Amino acid sequence: MKITANTVLGYARTRGDRPAPHAPEITGNATEIKTFITGLLDCLFYNEALFVDDRKVVYPRLTQVLWELEHDGSTTVRLDGEEVNMEAIYTDQEQCERFDASYFGSGELVIAADTLLRSKGGDGYDSEHAEFLSQYGGQTLVLSRKDGDGVGPGWWRVEVLRGPGQ
């Protein structure tokens, strides 16, 4: 969902390690929300949530949303319950080597979503990649990168999604 700096947002927080809230505590535009958050000096351990029309923003993080609204005037967010949709998926050089795929230039990678998810070293994939790949489980992804298509090294466009046995 595309939002602008004037979109009415909601904000809520819980102290300590309690789960994130499920309804807004205050509402306002991005500047008003940021001003409210800046004034919160009584506790540094918050579990925060940002809302649009009483639906929680699940991606990107609150600070990134507020920064983009302040600097760019608009941003795109994913709300709770919306399907994860990514234009491109990233693989690092180690993954490309493991799956015999090119990190640079054009190429194709055919792989099960759960295999790709498990293959990421270090801290694994970020939450958006992890959620996107998790929703497809063992289904096969056909990923491609063509010269001049605008994605950088290691990035792949999802061309086809195949169910088991297809």
C-alpha positions in Angstrom: 0.0 0.0 0.0 1.3 3.4 -0.9 1.2 6.0 1.8 2.2 9.7 1.9 3.4 12.0 4.6 -0.2 13.2 5.1 -1.7 9.7 5.6 -3.2 9.3 9.0 -1.1 6.7 10.9 -1.5 5.1 14.2 1.2 4.3 16.7 1.3 2.1 19.8 3.9 0.6 22.1 4.3 -1.8 24.9 7.0 -1.6 27.6 9.5 -4.3 28.3 9.3 -7.6 26.5 5.5 -7.7 26.1 4.2 -8.4 22.6 3.6 -5.5 20.2 0.2 -3.9 20.5 -2.7 -4.7 18.2 -4.4 -1.3 18.0 -3.2 2.3 17.8 -2.6 4.3 20.9 -2.5 7.6 19.1 -3.1 8.8 15.5 -1.6 11.5 13.4 0.4 12.2 10.3 4.1 11.1 10.0 5.4 14.3 11.6 3.0 14.1 14.5 3.9 10.4 15.1 7.6 11.2 15.0 7.2 14.1 17.4 5.4 11.8 19.8 8.0 9.0 19.6 10.8 11.5 20.1 9.2 12.6 23.3 9.3 9.1 24.8 12.3 9.2 27.1 10.9 7.2 30.0 11.7 3.8 28.7 14.1 2.6 26.0 12.6 -0.9 25.7 9.5 -0.6 23.6 7.8 -3.0 21.3 6.4 -0.6 18.8 3.8 -0.8 16.0 2.7 1.5 13.2 -0.8 1.3 11.8 -2.7 2.4 8.7 -6.5 2.3 9.2 -6.2 0.0 12.2 -4.0 -2.5 10.3 -0.5 -3.0 11.5 2.4 -2.2 9.2 4.5 -5.3 9.0 7.1 -4.1 6.5 9.3 -2.0 6.5 10.3 -1.2 10.0 8.7 1.9 11.7 11.9 4.0 11.6 12.3 3.3 7.9 8.7 4.3 7.1 9.0 7.5 9.0 12.4 8.4 7.4 11.0 7.8 3.9 7.9 9.8 4.6 10.0 12.7 5.9 12.6 12.6 3.1 10.7 11.3 0.1 7.1 12.3 1.0 5.8 8.8 0.3 6.6 5.1 0.7 5.1 1.7 0.2 4.2 -0.5 3.2 2.9 -4.0 3.6 0.0 -4.3 6.1 -0.8 -7.3 8.3 -2.7 -9.9 6.3 -1.5 -8.7 2.9 0.3 -11.3 0.7 4.0 -10.8 0.5 5.0 -9.9 -3.0 8.6 -9.2 -4.1 9.8 -7.9 -7.4 13.2 -9.6 -6.9 15.0 -12.1 -4.6 18.6 -11.8 -3.6 21.2 -14.5 -3.4 24.7 -13.9 -2.2 27.8 -15.1 -3.9 28.1 -18.2 -1.7 24.5 -19.2 -2.6 25.2 -18.7 -6.3 28.3 -20.9 -6.1 26.4 -23.6 -4.2 23.6 -23.7 -6.8 25.9 -23.2 -9.8 24.3 -19.9 -10.7 25.9 -16.8 -12.0 26.1 -13.9 -9.5 26.8 -11.4 -12.3 25.1 -11.1 -15.7 22.2 -13.0 -17.0 21.1 -16.4 -15.8 18.4 -18.6 -14.4 18.0 -20.4 -11.1 15.4 -23.1 -10.6 15.1 -23.9 -6.9 12.5 -24.9 -4.2 11.6 -21.8 -2.1 12.4 -23.6 1.2 15.8 -24.8 -0.1 16.7 -21.2 -1.0 15.5 -20.0 2.4 17.6 -22.5 4.3 20.7 -21.8 2.2 21.3 -18.3 3.4 24.3 -18.1 5.7 25.0 -15.7 8.5 21.8 -14.3 10.0 19.7 -15.6 7.2 17.3 -13.6 5.0 15.7 -10.4 6.2 12.1 -10.6 7.3 10.6 -9.7 3.9 12.6 -12.3 2.0 12.0 -14.9 4.8 8.2 -14.3 4.8 8.0 -14.3 1.0 10.0 -17.6 0.6 8.2 -19.3 3.6 4.8 -18.8 2.0 5.8 -21.1 -0.9 7.4 -24.0 1.1 8.6 -26.7 -1.3 7.2 -25.1 -4.4 9.7 -24.5 -7.2 10.7 -21.0 -8.1 12.1 -20.2 -11.5 14.2 -17.1 -11.1 15.9 -15.2 -13.9 18.1 -12.2 -14.5 18.5 -10.7 -18.0 21.2 -8.2 -19.0 19.7 -4.7 -18.8 16.6 -5.7 -16.8 17.5 -3.3 -13.9 18.3 -5.8 -11.1 21.8 -5.9 -9.8 24.3 -8.7 -9.2 22.7 -11.5 -7.1 19.2 -10.3 -7.7 16.6 -12.5 -9.5 13.1 -11.8 -10.8 10.5 -14.5 -10.0 9.4 -15.7 -13.4 7.4 -18.9 -12.6 6.1 -20.6 -9.5 5.5 -24.3 -9.8 3.7 -26.5 -7.3 5.0 -29.8 -6.2 5.3 -32.3 -9.1 4.9 -29.7 -11.8 
